[in-house]
Amino acid sequence: MRDFALQRPANLADAASAFASGGEAAYLAGGHTLIPAMKSRLRMPDALIDLSALGLNGITRDGDHLWIGAMTTHADVAAGATAIPGLAALANLIGDNQVRNIGTIGGSLANNDPAADYPAAALALDAIIETDRGSHVAADFFQGMFSTALADGEIITRVGFAIPQASAYGKFRHPVSRYAMVGVYVAQHASGWRVAVTGAGPGVFRWSDAEAALAAGTEAPALPADDLNSDIHASAEYRAHLCGVMLKQAVTLLC
């Protein structure tokens, strides 16, 4: 890790100005991906801009949406997202106590790790990702491995999740990293079912065949393994099998 300047702006305007002031800058939320990348010199920013003083935390309900500030920790989501028990349960499955007490929902969504948990919830719960420059719907936000619709320097401020009739998350965790080797979030809305899968492929995706099967009250057909990840942890075929297992697990947990 090389030397860098640490800035802690008090408002969004100052944060954006610091990011644009020259050199390579990076926003610091929880830092669980950024700091290890800096230690290995995969990232070498000239400045870190700590977002912890911006007041972007807290959970509120507004009509049919649950709004969660971007700097709200996983632990606070687990304890406070009572309007969506499935989302609270998902947050409680992230990492360990140390990770849950430092990591943030906004940092996770902005990073868009292909094995992260929140992207599945965002897709299944038709989330709105608000930023200092506008907003993005979840369907357009996730654009591939570690890639999102965020422009350079754009800051997530809060996330609004549509409150479902019922939802749940089935997760098969890697025993060491506790990332999802496969995670399946199932949500029942008045408009129908939404099923999103994380960990299995190069990015989060909707599982339309599972949605149709749930609507029809039938068993979902096996997910094709063609576009799924195959690595030292699991083959594509095994991940496809796990998707079916985690789907069934989530359905049994619906609340």
C-alpha positions, -999 to 999 in steps of 0.1 A, spaced: 0 0 0 14 34 -10 8 68 7 -26 85 1 -45 114 15 -75 108 37 -104 132 34 -136 132 55 -161 157 39 -192 168 58 -216 169 29 -222 155 -6 -211 186 -24 -177 185 -7 -174 148 -13 -180 152 -50 -156 182 -51 -129 162 -34 -133 133 -59 -129 157 -88 -100 176 -74 -73 158 -94 -54 125 -93 -71 91 -87 -96 92 -59 -118 65 -43 -148 67 -20 -145 48 13 -177 32 26 -170 -1 44 -138 -8 26 -140 -46 25 -130 -47 -11 -111 -14 -15 -87 -18 14 -75 -54 4 -72 -41 -32 -50 -13 -20 -29 -36 1 -21 -57 -29 -17 -26 -51 -45 -35 -74 -59 -1 -64 -35 29 -57 -57 60 -52 -41 93 -44 -70 101 -21 -95 82 -1 -128 101 5 -144 88 37 -182 90 34 -190 82 70 -197 118 80 -224 125 54 -253 112 74 -263 86 48 -276 60 72 -309 50 87 -340 30 77 -374 45 71 -407 33 56 -425 55 31 -457 39 18 -449 7 -1 -411 13 0 -385 7 26 -357 32 23 -322 24 36 -294 50 37 -263 40 17 -240 40 47 -263 18 68 -243 -12 80 -253 -48 74 -259 -52 111 -283 -23 112 -302 -36 81 -304 -70 99 -318 -54 130 -339 -26 114 -354 -38 81 -384 -53 99 -408 -44 71 -390 -69 48 -379 -98 70 -363 -116 41 -340 -86 35 -331 -85 72 -323 -122 72 -301 -117 41 -281 -90 58 -276 -113 88 -259 -139 65 -232 -115 52 -197 -122 65 -192 -123 102 -200 -99 131 -170 -76 122 -180 -74 85 -216 -68 94 -208 -39 118 -185 -21 93 -197 -30 58 -225 -9 42 -253 -16 18 -243 13 -5 -207 1 -7 -218 -34 -15 -242 -23 -43 -216 1 -58 -189 -26 -58 -213 -52 -74 -193 -82 -66 -208 -111 -85 -211 -131 -53 -225 -103 -32 -260 -107 -15 -277 -73 -18 -278 -73 -57 -302 -103 -55 -324 -85 -31 -323 -53 -52 -335 -72 -83 -361 -93 -66 -375 -63 -46 -375 -39 -76 -352 -15 -59 -345 21 -67 -309 32 -62 -308 70 -55 -276 90 -59 -264 125 -57 -272 129 -94 -305 111 -98 -317 75 -95 -314 41 -112 -338 11 -112 -322 -21 -102 -329 -38 -135 -306 -13 -152 -281 -7 -124 -262 -40 -125 -241 -42 -157 -218 -71 -152 -190 -81 -129 -180 -52 -107 -198 -29 -131 -228 -6 -125 -246 23 -141 -229 47 -117 -210 75 -135 -174 83 -123 -177 100 -89 -215 94 -85 -225 86 -49 -253 63 -38 -273 81 -11 -301 56 -4 -319 25 -17 -357 20 -18 -370 -16 -18 -405 -23 -28 -421 -41 2 -434 -75 -10 -462 -96 3 -435 -122 13 -398 -128 5 -369 -149 16 -333 -157 7 -316 -190 3 -278 -189 4 -251 -215 0 -221 -199 16 -184 -205 8 -171 -218 42 -142 -194 44 -152 -161 26 -189 -166 34 -197 -151 0 -226 -167 -19 -215 -196 -40 -252 -194 -49 -278 -172 -35 -315 -171 -45 -338 -143 -34 -376 -150 -39 -402 -122 -36 -439 -124 -40 -454 -91 -50 -490 -82 -59 -479 -80 -95 -463 -115 -94 -431 -133 -84 -396 -121 -88 -366 -144 -84 -330 -132 -85 -298 -153 -84 -263 -142 -72 -230 -160 -70 -238 -185 -98 -228 -164 -128 -207 -134 -138 -234 -111 -125 -268 -111 -107 -297 -121 -129 -335 -128 -128 -346 -164 -131 -377 -161 -153 -384 -199 -154 -385 -200 -117 -408 -170 -116 -432 -187 -140 -431 -219 -121 -440 -202 -88 -469 -184 -105 -482 -217 -119 -476 -236 -87 -453 -261 -104 -417 -271 -99 -391 -249 -116 -371 -266 -144 -334 -270 -139 -314 -239 -146 -291 -244 -176 -254 -244 -166 -241 -229 -199 -235 -194 -186 -227 -201 -150 -193 -199 -132 -170 -229 -131 -139 -226 -108 -120 -244 -81 -149 -240 -57 -177 -255 -78 -185 -265 -114 -211 -247 -134 -233 -279 -132 -230 -280 -94 -239 -243 -92 -270 -249 -114 -280 -277 -90 -275 -254 -60 -298 -228 -76 -326 -253 -75 -318 -263 -39 -316 -226 -28 -348 -218 -46 -366 -245 -26 -350 -233 6 -361 -197 0 -397 -208 -8 -399 -227 25 -387 -196 43 -411 -171 28 -424 -147 53 
